[in-house]
Amino acid sequence: MESKKPQPPPRLFASSPLEPRDEVEERHDRCFSLVSSLTHDKTDKEANDALAAAVSGDGKGHEDVCVGLVVGVLGGSGDTESAVRHYRDLTLVARDGLQAACAHVAALVIDKYPRMLMQTRQQLLWLTREMIKSSVANMENICWNLMRQIAGGDVSRPNLWLANGLLDIFVDHRSWLERFPFLLASVVYTYLRIIEDHVHIDKLREKEVRFVVSLMRDRFVDVTVIGRDLLRVLQYVAKIPEFEQLWYDIIHHPKSLAPNFTGITQLMHTRTSRRFLQSRVTPEMEKKLLFLTSQVNVPCCACTTYLQCVPSPISAMYIQSLPYNSRFASALTNDTRTGSSVRTSQPASRSHSAATSSASSWA
């Protein structure tokens, strides 16, 4: 009887002409093919022995096998036998407490989550849950970056699914969550922000409210590290009965929440860490902001490459905000030295008035 061919590498990401396959996907194919060749047509014991022999050599072999097994888990569809088998093999052959696998998953969450197929995202949450069950170190960082992928103001089905899936993980593994005070505070901060977006999704909002209020009442000392921005996000949900009662206790009975808590004044004097603010910016948006703030030069003449990166009405508003002087007028009318796309044959005064008019009409 002819033996079956090895399983082809699974497809994890959506691709398009603008976003073709990259070196990460090529590495996934190579590592998964390695694992498949080692385990094809073998019993569980033979496959485990082959994988153990492959990881016993140099560090690169160990990492490639771990990455290939992670790809096998993510390439499954739901809680299938294949995903369970790949995760079992991963826990058996990894020699570093799954840290190589954890590091690769963390990189995928930050860099590749927007391009992941829906079944890949489902498997990612399944893998996250299993690694938390196994007490894998550094899982708090993966959970924190997964929460960053919950975009504020987005009520699309994938975004709601992610918010609900992570909430289920935190509810089921609350004792694990309470071991990481910063992650706990970030969970409270994130869900306080998105609860207001879920005003028409009653079931999800009720579950979020119940969990967040319970965390705040039981672990208020950990939550106070958020600082003054905690009051801002609490104000958005103040009309919800559970938070209305919490507000009453914060104002009138602060000692009932924590023995050393003195009230609103204490929170107002606590500066909110940048990491909490960063947690509400998706990694993709952070990259764009970082590019604009570090790679785009914006000198005072307004005739720069930055103006080529934004719509013309916004460019006009930017020009309007600059002081109108001879240097600005000269740069606006004679821009051949800077190579900018801003060109005009009009006098400087007319150009400035046109820019002002455009900005006014856009506003």
N, C-alpha and C positions, 0 to 999 in steps of 0.2 A: 504493500500500500504506500502510495506516495505521501511523503510528509508535507505538512502545511508550511507555507512560506512564513518567515518572521513577520510580525505585525509591523506595518509601516508607521512612521512617526506621526503622532496625532497633530492636528491643527489646533493651535491655542489662540491665535490672534487673527483679527480681520486685517486684510491687506487691500491696498488700492494702488492705482498708478502714482498717487502722491505719497503713499506710505508703503513702499515695497518691503519685501523681506530684508532683514538686516542680519548682522553677525550673531546676535543673540539667538535668533531662530535657526540659523545654520548650526550653531553649537548645540541647540536642543536636538536637532535631527541627528547629529553625530553622536551625542551622548546616549540618546534613546536607542539608536541602532546598536551601539556597543552593548547596552543592557539586554536588548532583544537577542543579540547573537550569543550572549552568555547563557541565557535561560531558555532558548528555543528548544523544544522537544526534549526537555529534561524534567525529571521529577522535582518535587519541592526541595528535597535534600540535595540533589545534584545541582540544582540551580543556585541554592544557597552556598554550596561549596565553591562553585565557579565565581560567584560574586565576591565571596570572602577572599579568594585567591587574587582577584583583580584589585581589591582595595588594599591588599597587604604590601603592595609594591611602593612606588613613589606617591607623593601627595597628589599629583595631578590625576593619577588613576583613581584614587579615592574620591576626589572631587567630581570627576566625570561620571562615575557610577552613581554618586548621590544626586547629581543634576539629572541624569537619565531616569532615575527612579521618581524624582519629583515631577518630571515631565509625564511619566506614566500615570501618576496620581492625578495631575491636572487634566490629562487627556481623557479621563474616564467620564462617564455620563451618570451623575448621581452616585449613590453609594453602591457601586457595582463591585462584583467580585474582583475585577481587574484592579480597580483603585485600592481595594483592601489588600490585595496581594502585594502590590507595589509598595504600599506603605509599610506592610509587615516586613518585607525584604529590607526596606530602608532602615527600619529600627534595628534589624538584626545585624546588618553589615557596617553601619556607620560607626566609626571609631572615635568620633569627636563629640558625642552627645547631640548629633544632628545639627551641629553649628554650621557646617558647609551648606546643608539644605536650607537652614533657616536664613543664612545670609543671601542665598540665591532667591528665596521667596521674597525677602524684604526688598531686594532690588527690582523684582518684577512688580511688586505692589506700587513702588514709587514711579518707575519708568514706563511700565507696560499696561497698567490697569485700564486706561481708557480704550486700548485696542483689544482687550481680551473679549473673546466670545462669551456669550451668556453662560454656556455650560462650563467654560473654564472658570468663570467667576464663582459658579456654584461649587465647583470642586475646590477652589481656593478657600472658601469659607469652611468646607468640610475638612480640608487639611489643617486649617487654623484650629478648628475645634479639637481635632485629634492630637495635634501637637501640644495644645494646652492640657488635654487629659494626660499626656505623657510627661508633663512638667518640663518641657523643653525650655532652656534658658533663652532669654531675649525675645520671647514671644510678645512681651508688652510693647516693643518697638513696632512689630508688625501690626498689632491691633491699633496702635496710635496712628500709623500711616494709613491703615484702612479707613479709619474714621475721617481722615483728611479728604478721602475720596467722596464723602457725603457732602455734596455741594449745597450750600444754603440757598433757599428760594427755588430749588428744583424739585418739582413734584412729579417727575417722570417715573414710569414704572421701575426702571433699573435703579434709580436713586432711592426710591422708597423700599425696594427689595433689599438693598444694601443696609439701609438704616435699620430695617426690621431684623435682618439676619444677624448683624452685629449685636443688636439689643438682645436677641435670644441667647447668643453666646455669653454675654455679660450676665444675664439673669441666671443661666444654668451654671456658670462658673464664678459666682459672686465671691466665694471665699478666695479664689485665685486673684480676682480683681482687687480685693481689699489688701493684698500684699504689696500693691504698687500705688502709693498715694498720688503720685503725679498722674498716672494713667486714670485713676479714679476721678481726680479733679477734672481731667480733660474730658472724660465721659460726661460728667455733669455739665460742663461748659458747652460741649457740642450739642447735647440733646436739649438743653435749655434753649439754645439758639434755633434748633430746627423744629421744636414743638409748635411754634407759631406758624410754621409752614404747613402743618398737618391738621389744620383746623377742620377740614372736611373729610379727613380720614379718621373716623371716630375710634375704631378698634386699635389702630396703631398709636394714636395720640394717648388714649387711656393707658395703654401699656407703658408708654414712655413716661407719662406723668407719674404713674404709680411707682416706677422704678427710680426715677430721679428724686422724687420726694423722700422715698425710703432711704436712698443713699445720703441725701443731705441731712436728714434727721439723725441717722445712725453714725455718720462719719463727718460731722460738720467741721471738725478741726482740720481735716484734710481738704475740705472744700474752701476754707477761708483763704488758702494760699492763692486762689484766683485773684483776689484783691477787688479793687473798685469796679472792675468790669463785670463782676458777678451781679452787682446791683442793677447794672444796665440790662443784662439779659433776663434777670428776674422781673424787671419792670414790664417786659414784653408779655409775660405770661401771668401777670398779677391778677387778672380777672378770672383765672381758673380757680375754682374753690379750694383745691388742695394747696395751691401756691398763695392764695389769699390768706389762709390760716398760717402758712409759713411766714409770710410777711408780718402778720400780727405778732408772732412769737419773736421775730428778729427785732421788731421795734419795741415791744412791751415786755417780753420775757426772754432776753438774750441768754441768760444763764441756763434756761431749760434746754438749749441746743448744745452748749459747751460751757463747762465751768469757768473758763478764762475768757469767754467771749463777752465783750462789753457793749456791742451794738454796732449800728451803722457807721459810727465815727471810726471805729477800728478798721472796717473794710475800706472806708474812704481814704485812710492813710496808708493803705497797702497798695503798692504799685503792681499793676498786672504784668506778669512776665510776657516777654515777646513770644515765647513758645505757645502760650494759649492763643494769642492772636494768629500765629502761624498755623495753628491747628485748624483754623477756619478758612485757610487758603489751600486749594487743591495743589498738589505738586506740579501739575501742568501749568496752572496759572502762576505759581511761584517762579517757574523757569522763565516765563514771559516777562514778568515784572523784573526779575534779575537781569535779563537781557536789556530791557529798556533803561534800567538805572545804572548799569555798569558798562554796557557796550555801545550805547548811543550817546554821542556828545551833543550837548545843547548849549553852545555859547550864546552870548547876548545878542548876536546880530540877526537871529531867527532864520537866516538862510543856511540851513544845515541839512544833513541827511535825515535827521529826526523828522523833519516836516514831510519827508517822503513816506514815512511809516504810518501816518495817521490821516484820516479823511480831511479833505480841504476845509470844511467848516471848522473843525477842531484846530487846524493850522491857523485859520483866520483869527480864532479866539486867542490862540497863543500869541500871534503877532500883535493883536490889540492890547494884550496885557503888558507888552514891553514898552519902555519909555521911548517916545518918538523924538529922535534927535538926528543930527546930521549923519552920524555913523550908520544908524539904522536905515535912513533914507538912501544913503549911498550903497549899502549892501543890497537893499531891495531892488535898486535899479540897475546895478552893475555887479552881477554875481558870477562873472566868468572865472574869477580866481578860486572860488570855493567849490565850483562844480555842482552847485545845488540845482534842483529842478525849478526853483522860483525864478521866473524871468518876466520882465515887463518892459514895454517901450513907453509907458506912461510916465509923467513926472512923479516925483516921490510923493507929493501931497495927494495926488489923485490915487496912487496905489494904496496909501494908508487909509484913505476914506473908503475905498472899495473893500479893503479887508475888514474895516469896521462895520460896513453895511452888511457884508456876508455873515459875520459873526452875529450881528443883531438878528438877522432873519433866521439863522439857525437856532439861536436861543429861543 
